[in-house]
Amino acid sequence: MQNPKRLINIVLLMVSLSFFQVQSQVKTKVIVEGAPDEKSKEAIETAAGNFLTNCNIAFHYKKDPDISTVAISPDAKKSFGELWTNTPFECRDAELERSLVEREFDHAYEIRNIPIDVEKDDHTVQNEECVLVFNENGEIQQVLFAIDSQKYAQMLAHPEDVKDLRLRQLILNFVENFRTAYNRKDINYLEDVFSDNALIIVGHVVQRTDVSSGQYLAGIENRKVEYEKKGKTEYIRDLRYAFKVNRFIKVQFDSIAIVKHPGFKSLYGVTLVQSWNSSRYSDVGYLFLMIDLENEDRPLIDVRTWQDQKYFTRDEVFKLSDFNIR
């Protein structure tokens, strides 16, 4: 008869070997260039590597990541927990070599273009990118879903209307925070970034029908456009309900353009393509945001419009000149 203790020891050894094998397969080492000094470089590399590795292990075992030993601020830890609940992810690279980006507007440091896999509802994965934001001591300050790296680099290198690099970085960071807030269902953040008098407009299209046949008439000339207007209170109420009834919400931004208002120096228009995927509903549309940077520490959205990409062209999207500002 075999010794029961020996069997238990063998099982424990197999479990341990399995764990270390998984850990070695999902460990992500991070190497950065451009840190202010060697101490910061080591701290940032350690925090980033530990954070991503623990995400990878948790993603594999379908559990919450243990980031108790990761250098991360309390606010970032809380918001990351909300993000993970709604959108868990893993980094698919064993080694990442990245240049640190120092932000002009607050002198924080970013590791951008981190490739991640996000699990979709059908258990397939979707390729995304995330951003880790650090202070000079190597502590993670933010975990954000990123704008496409090529588009981000293009907007920084070749500004369209906003020449100031500091302002471009500030606006793009706000847009990434705004996007990530939907993915983590952060109703408090979203309520805070809309001004009290914010205007929310959703454009709908009703196709005209042939009276004799009852069939829809094709062609852009047969569209009937209707616009639904909401205030901040109504929009946040509807959004709160959407967060409650959807198991997950995944929002992506693409094709971003930034324009400065010619008459009001603190107002900027941001136009982009938004892909909304949730457990109950999906769509793609043009999103326009009028952002007020009078207080740069707290940007506010004065106008948000959405128009379905199936029925509107980019030229028909709302813009700054469509609104009478006093």
One Martini backbone bead per residue (centre of mass of N, CA, C, O) as a GRO file, in nm:
protein
  326
    1MET     BB    1   0.097   0.037   0.022
    2GLN     BB    2   0.071   0.361  -0.015
    3ASN     BB    3   0.179   0.659   0.091
    4PRO     BB    4  -0.023   0.926   0.156
    5LYS     BB    5   0.191   1.147   0.198
    6ARG     BB    6   0.333   1.106  -0.073
    7LEU     BB    7   0.093   1.176  -0.250
    8ILE     BB    8   0.059   1.462  -0.145
    9ASN     BB    9   0.344   1.559  -0.223
   10ILE     BB   10   0.312   1.509  -0.526
   11VAL     BB   11   0.072   1.695  -0.572
   12LEU     BB   12   0.209   1.953  -0.464
   13LEU     BB   13   0.440   1.948  -0.669
   14MET     BB   14   0.263   1.966  -0.925
   15VAL     BB   15   0.129   2.233  -0.855
   16SER     BB   16   0.389   2.399  -0.831
   17LEU     BB   17   0.495   2.344  -1.116
   18SER     BB   18   0.250   2.460  -1.261
   19PHE     BB   19   0.271   2.745  -1.150
   20PHE     BB   20   0.567   2.808  -1.247
   21GLN     BB   21   0.507   2.760  -1.543
   22VAL     BB   22   0.296   2.982  -1.576
   23GLN     BB   23   0.471   3.214  -1.469
   24SER     BB   24   0.691   3.188  -1.693
   25GLN     BB   25   0.490   3.236  -1.935
   26VAL     BB   26   0.367   3.533  -1.799
   27LYS     BB   27   0.614   3.689  -1.776
   28THR     BB   28   0.696   4.045  -1.750
   29LYS     BB   29   0.950   4.236  -1.884
   30VAL     BB   30   1.079   4.567  -1.809
   31ILE     BB   31   1.226   4.818  -2.030
   32VAL     BB   32   1.366   5.144  -1.983
   33GLU     BB   33   1.386   5.470  -2.131
   34GLY     BB   34   1.426   5.799  -1.983
   35ALA     BB   35   1.497   5.821  -1.705
   36PRO     BB   36   1.610   6.040  -1.463
   37ASP     BB   37   1.720   5.772  -1.314
   38GLU     BB   38   1.816   5.473  -1.184
   39LYS     BB   39   1.607   5.456  -0.957
   40SER     BB   40   1.356   5.506  -1.136
   41LYS     BB   41   1.402   5.283  -1.338
   42GLU     BB   42   1.385   5.044  -1.140
   43ALA     BB   43   1.104   5.110  -1.021
   44ILE     BB   44   0.941   5.104  -1.287
   45GLU     BB   45   1.018   4.821  -1.385
   46THR     BB   46   0.913   4.669  -1.136
   47ALA     BB   47   0.618   4.766  -1.133
   48ALA     BB   48   0.543   4.683  -1.422
   49GLY     BB   49   0.621   4.382  -1.412
   50ASN     BB   50   0.446   4.300  -1.166
   51PHE     BB   51   0.176   4.392  -1.274
   52LEU     BB   52   0.162   4.226  -1.541
   53THR     BB   53   0.214   3.946  -1.422
   54ASN     BB   54  -0.038   3.944  -1.232
   55CYS     BB   55  -0.239   3.972  -1.463
   56ASN     BB   56  -0.164   3.713  -1.614
   57ILE     BB   57  -0.227   3.512  -1.389
   58ALA     BB   58  -0.524   3.599  -1.343
   59PHE     BB   59  -0.620   3.548  -1.632
   60HIS     BB   60  -0.555   3.243  -1.636
   61TYR     BB   61  -0.724   3.185  -1.346
   62LYS     BB   62  -0.969   3.369  -1.308
   63LYS     BB   63  -0.878   3.626  -1.125
   64ASP     BB   64  -0.758   3.834  -0.900
   65PRO     BB   65  -0.509   4.040  -0.865
   66ASP     BB   66  -0.196   4.059  -0.692
   67ILE     BB   67  -0.099   4.404  -0.579
   68SER     BB   68   0.038   4.432  -0.288
   69THR     BB   69   0.355   4.460  -0.413
   70VAL     BB   70   0.273   4.706  -0.573
   71ALA     BB   71   0.349   5.022  -0.691
   72ILE     BB   72   0.046   5.185  -0.590
   73SER     BB   73  -0.196   5.389  -0.575
   74PRO     BB   74  -0.500   5.409  -0.432
   75ASP     BB   75  -0.654   5.520  -0.680
   76ALA     BB   76  -0.539   5.317  -0.888
   77LYS     BB   77  -0.633   5.061  -0.743
   78LYS     BB   78  -0.936   5.120  -0.757
   79SER     BB   79  -0.969   5.164  -1.067
   80PHE     BB   80  -0.847   4.892  -1.149
   81GLY     BB   81  -1.056   4.712  -1.011
   82GLU     BB   82  -1.289   4.811  -1.195
   83LEU     BB   83  -1.161   4.730  -1.463
   84TRP     BB   84  -1.123   4.425  -1.409
   85THR     BB   85  -1.421   4.347  -1.363
   86ASN     BB   86  -1.491   4.432  -1.673
   87THR     BB   87  -1.161   4.421  -1.803
   88PRO     BB   88  -0.971   4.184  -1.846
   89PHE     BB   89  -0.604   4.122  -1.876
   90GLU     BB   90  -0.313   4.065  -2.092
   91CYS     BB   91   0.028   4.024  -2.155
   92ARG     BB   92   0.201   3.885  -2.450
   93ASP     BB   93   0.482   3.977  -2.339
   94ALA     BB   94   0.796   3.892  -2.203
   95GLU     BB   95   0.920   4.164  -2.339
   96LEU     BB   96   0.971   4.519  -2.271
   97GLU     BB   97   1.065   4.799  -2.480
   98ARG     BB   98   1.067   5.138  -2.355
   99SER     BB   99   0.988   5.471  -2.372
  100LEU     BB  100   0.968   5.733  -2.184
  101VAL     BB  101   0.698   5.964  -2.120
  102GLU     BB  102   0.702   6.301  -2.065
  103ARG     BB  103   0.481   6.513  -1.933
  104GLU     BB  104   0.419   6.850  -1.965
  105PHE     BB  105   0.165   6.906  -1.760
  106ASP     BB  106   0.296   6.699  -1.495
  107HIS     BB  107   0.561   6.507  -1.515
  108ALA     BB  108   0.484   6.243  -1.590
  109TYR     BB  109   0.506   5.888  -1.664
  110GLU     BB  110   0.505   5.683  -1.965
  111ILE     BB  111   0.385   5.364  -2.073
  112ARG     BB  112   0.346   5.271  -2.393
  113ASN     BB  113   0.242   5.029  -2.593
  114ILE     BB  114   0.078   4.794  -2.442
  115PRO     BB  115   0.012   4.475  -2.505
  116ILE     BB  116  -0.326   4.344  -2.505
  117ASP     BB  117  -0.567   4.104  -2.386
  118VAL     BB  118  -0.919   4.090  -2.436
  119GLU     BB  119  -1.197   3.945  -2.328
  120LYS     BB  120  -1.463   3.826  -2.478
  121ASP     BB  121  -1.782   3.696  -2.473
  122ASP     BB  122  -1.671   3.443  -2.669
  123HIS     BB  123  -1.358   3.396  -2.559
  124THR     BB  124  -1.216   3.581  -2.715
  125VAL     BB  125  -0.966   3.805  -2.836
  126GLN     BB  126  -0.858   4.149  -2.794
  127ASN     BB  127  -0.665   4.393  -2.923
  128GLU     BB  128  -0.469   4.611  -2.721
  129GLU     BB  129  -0.389   4.912  -2.533
  130CYS     BB  130  -0.177   5.038  -2.273
  131VAL     BB  131  -0.128   5.261  -1.984
  132LEU     BB  132   0.139   5.366  -1.773
  133VAL     BB  133   0.149   5.573  -1.481
  134PHE     BB  134   0.415   5.773  -1.332
  135ASN     BB  135   0.617   5.858  -1.099
  136GLU     BB  136   0.949   5.918  -1.006
  137ASN     BB  137   0.916   5.666  -0.785
  138GLY     BB  138   0.743   5.426  -0.942
  139GLU     BB  139   0.441   5.493  -0.915
  140ILE     BB  140   0.129   5.406  -0.989
  141GLN     BB  141  -0.137   5.629  -1.116
  142GLN     BB  142  -0.226   5.478  -1.394
  143VAL     BB  143  -0.480   5.284  -1.583
  144LEU     BB  144  -0.498   5.273  -1.942
  145PHE     BB  145  -0.669   5.296  -2.226
  146ALA     BB  146  -0.554   5.334  -2.551
  147ILE     BB  147  -0.446   5.494  -2.800
  148ASP     BB  148  -0.331   5.447  -3.081
  149SER     BB  149   0.004   5.468  -3.130
  150GLN     BB  150   0.019   5.592  -3.415
  151LYS     BB  151  -0.186   5.821  -3.369
  152TYR     BB  152  -0.048   5.949  -3.129
  153ALA     BB  153   0.226   6.012  -3.267
  154GLN     BB  154   0.106   6.184  -3.495
  155MET     BB  155  -0.025   6.406  -3.311
  156LEU     BB  156   0.249   6.497  -3.186
  157ALA     BB  157   0.418   6.545  -3.459
  158HIS     BB  158   0.130   6.640  -3.625
  159PRO     BB  159  -0.034   6.900  -3.586
  160GLU     BB  160  -0.328   7.053  -3.668
  161ASP     BB  161  -0.424   7.300  -3.441
  162VAL     BB  162  -0.253   7.211  -3.187
  163LYS     BB  163   0.068   7.324  -3.103
  164ASP     BB  164   0.067   7.249  -2.809
  165LEU     BB  165   0.197   6.984  -2.650
  166ARG     BB  166   0.073   7.004  -2.367
  167LEU     BB  167  -0.226   7.014  -2.469
  168ARG     BB  168  -0.229   6.753  -2.627
  169GLN     BB  169  -0.164   6.569  -2.389
  170LEU     BB  170  -0.402   6.653  -2.211
  171ILE     BB  171  -0.632   6.571  -2.404
  172LEU     BB  172  -0.549   6.273  -2.449
  173ASN     BB  173  -0.565   6.194  -2.153
  174PHE     BB  174  -0.863   6.260  -2.120
  175VAL     BB  175  -0.966   6.062  -2.335
  176GLU     BB  176  -0.851   5.804  -2.196
  177ASN     BB  177  -1.008   5.842  -1.933
  178PHE     BB  178  -1.290   5.846  -2.059
  179ARG     BB  179  -1.283   5.566  -2.182
  180THR     BB  180  -1.205   5.399  -1.924
  181ALA     BB  181  -1.460   5.469  -1.756
  182TYR     BB  182  -1.649   5.283  -1.916
  183ASN     BB  183  -1.490   5.013  -1.866
  184ARG     BB  184  -1.533   5.066  -1.533
  185LYS     BB  185  -1.802   5.207  -1.457
  186ASP     BB  186  -1.748   5.532  -1.384
  187ILE     BB  187  -1.986   5.742  -1.278
  188ASN     BB  188  -1.835   5.957  -1.110
  189TYR     BB  189  -1.641   6.058  -1.323
  190LEU     BB  190  -1.852   6.130  -1.543
  191GLU     BB  191  -2.010   6.332  -1.372
  192ASP     BB  192  -1.758   6.525  -1.326
  193VAL     BB  193  -1.688   6.595  -1.650
  194PHE     BB  194  -1.962   6.726  -1.656
  195SER     BB  195  -2.121   6.988  -1.687
  196ASP     BB  196  -2.407   7.121  -1.559
  197ASN     BB  197  -2.477   7.241  -1.875
  198ALA     BB  198  -2.478   7.005  -2.046
  199LEU     BB  199  -2.488   6.885  -2.385
  200ILE     BB  200  -2.686   6.616  -2.524
  201ILE     BB  201  -2.652   6.449  -2.848
  202VAL     BB  202  -2.868   6.241  -3.057
  203GLY     BB  203  -2.853   6.089  -3.372
  204HIS     BB  204  -3.125   6.010  -3.584
  205VAL     BB  205  -3.256   5.774  -3.834
  206VAL     BB  206  -3.526   5.794  -4.068
  207GLN     BB  207  -3.666   5.608  -4.306
  208ARG     BB  208  -3.825   5.641  -4.581
  209THR     BB  209  -4.137   5.561  -4.735
  210ASP     BB  210  -4.339   5.394  -4.946
  211VAL     BB  211  -4.669   5.434  -4.959
  212SER     BB  212  -4.755   5.184  -5.141
  213SER     BB  213  -4.536   4.956  -5.013
  214GLY     BB  214  -4.367   5.022  -4.734
  215GLN     BB  215  -4.086   5.073  -4.829
  216TYR     BB  216  -3.773   5.148  -4.808
  217LEU     BB  217  -3.579   5.419  -4.899
  218ALA     BB  218  -3.313   5.481  -5.069
  219GLY     BB  219  -3.087   5.702  -4.973
  220ILE     BB  220  -2.985   6.005  -4.842
  221GLU     BB  221  -3.250   6.172  -4.929
  222ASN     BB  222  -3.436   5.962  -4.734
  223ARG     BB  223  -3.366   6.100  -4.484
  224LYS     BB  224  -3.451   6.132  -4.128
  225VAL     BB  225  -3.353   6.363  -3.893
  226GLU     BB  226  -3.305   6.310  -3.541
  227TYR     BB  227  -3.287   6.493  -3.222
  228GLU     BB  228  -3.163   6.421  -2.899
  229LYS     BB  229  -3.201   6.591  -2.591
  230LYS     BB  230  -2.979   6.637  -2.306
  231GLY     BB  231  -2.894   6.641  -1.988
  232LYS     BB  232  -2.695   6.550  -1.740
  233THR     BB  233  -2.898   6.403  -1.555
  234GLU     BB  234  -3.021   6.218  -1.774
  235TYR     BB  235  -2.761   6.086  -1.878
  236ILE     BB  236  -2.661   5.964  -1.609
  237ARG     BB  237  -2.910   5.795  -1.558
  238ASP     BB  238  -2.883   5.618  -1.816
  239LEU     BB  239  -2.593   5.521  -1.758
  240ARG     BB  240  -2.646   5.380  -1.491
  241TYR     BB  241  -2.835   5.170  -1.616
  242ALA     BB  242  -2.635   5.048  -1.820
  243PHE     BB  243  -2.433   4.950  -1.605
  244LYS     BB  244  -2.636   4.759  -1.458
  245VAL     BB  245  -2.742   4.569  -1.718
  246ASN     BB  246  -2.441   4.533  -1.794
  247ARG     BB  247  -2.178   4.321  -1.767
  248PHE     BB  248  -2.043   4.483  -2.008
  249ILE     BB  249  -1.806   4.749  -2.119
  250LYS     BB  250  -1.672   4.844  -2.446
  251VAL     BB  251  -1.449   5.106  -2.539
  252GLN     BB  252  -1.358   5.272  -2.849
  253PHE     BB  253  -1.104   5.475  -3.007
  254ASP     BB  254  -1.092   5.667  -3.320
  255SER     BB  255  -1.007   5.905  -3.528
  256ILE     BB  256  -0.858   6.163  -3.406
  257ALA     BB  257  -0.957   6.514  -3.350
  258ILE     BB  258  -0.820   6.849  -3.297
  259VAL     BB  259  -0.980   7.167  -3.203
  260LYS     BB  260  -0.961   7.509  -3.189
  261HIS     BB  261  -1.107   7.779  -3.081
  262PRO     BB  262  -1.105   8.101  -3.223
  263GLY     BB  263  -1.244   8.266  -2.957
  264PHE     BB  264  -1.188   8.033  -2.731
  265LYS     BB  265  -0.904   7.932  -2.562
  266SER     BB  266  -1.048   7.686  -2.376
  267LEU     BB  267  -1.168   7.558  -2.639
  268TYR     BB  268  -1.238   7.215  -2.757
  269GLY     BB  269  -1.245   6.988  -3.032
  270VAL     BB  270  -1.352   6.638  -3.039
  271THR     BB  271  -1.306   6.387  -3.288
  272LEU     BB  272  -1.458   6.052  -3.317
  273VAL     BB  273  -1.454   5.699  -3.307
  274GLN     BB  274  -1.709   5.493  -3.162
  275SER     BB  275  -1.696   5.181  -2.987
  276TRP     BB  276  -1.976   4.989  -2.873
  277ASN     BB  277  -1.962   4.725  -2.623
  278SER     BB  278  -2.213   4.499  -2.503
  279SER     BB  279  -2.430   4.264  -2.374
  280ARG     BB  280  -2.687   4.432  -2.535
  281TYR     BB  281  -2.497   4.638  -2.714
  282SER     BB  282  -2.403   4.774  -3.047
  283ASP     BB  283  -2.182   5.037  -3.184
  284VAL     BB  284  -2.108   5.298  -3.439
  285GLY     BB  285  -1.970   5.635  -3.395
  286TYR     BB  286  -1.980   5.978  -3.380
  287LEU     BB  287  -1.776   6.178  -3.166
  288PHE     BB  288  -1.842   6.484  -2.982
  289LEU     BB  289  -1.627   6.720  -2.801
  290MET     BB  290  -1.661   6.982  -2.569
  291ILE     BB  291  -1.373   7.131  -2.419
  292ASP     BB  292  -1.287   7.273  -2.101
  293LEU     BB  293  -0.960   7.442  -2.000
  294GLU     BB  294  -0.964   7.658  -1.776
  295ASN     BB  295  -0.924   7.401  -1.587
  296GLU     BB  296  -0.666   7.181  -1.618
  297ASP     BB  297  -0.736   6.998  -1.359
  298ARG     BB  298  -1.060   7.024  -1.482
  299PRO     BB  299  -1.197   6.905  -1.726
  300LEU     BB  300  -1.483   6.991  -1.939
  301ILE     BB  301  -1.799   6.893  -2.065
  302ASP     BB  302  -2.036   7.070  -2.270
  303VAL     BB  303  -2.034   6.865  -2.526
  304ARG     BB  304  -2.229   6.578  -2.657
  305THR     BB  305  -2.206   6.380  -2.955
  306TRP     BB  306  -2.406   6.141  -3.157
  307GLN     BB  307  -2.343   5.946  -3.470
  308ASP     BB  308  -2.423   5.723  -3.689
  309GLN     BB  309  -2.216   5.570  -3.922
  310LYS     BB  310  -2.440   5.458  -4.121
  311TYR     BB  311  -2.576   5.776  -4.167
  312PHE     BB  312  -2.300   5.930  -4.134
  313THR     BB  313  -2.063   6.156  -4.204
  314ARG     BB  314  -1.789   6.329  -4.122
  315ASP     BB  315  -1.905   6.607  -4.236
  316GLU     BB  316  -2.177   6.578  -4.037
  317VAL     BB  317  -2.039   6.641  -3.792
  318PHE     BB  318  -2.012   6.795  -3.526
  319LYS     BB  319  -1.906   7.133  -3.436
  320LEU     BB  320  -1.810   7.423  -3.303
  321SER     BB  321  -1.978   7.610  -3.514
  322ASP     BB  322  -2.272   7.481  -3.420
  323PHE     BB  323  -2.223   7.670  -3.163
  324ASN     BB  324  -2.356   7.910  -2.944
  325ILE     BB  325  -2.123   8.112  -2.779
  326ARG     BB  326  -2.119   8.322  -2.456
   0.00000   0.00000   0.00000
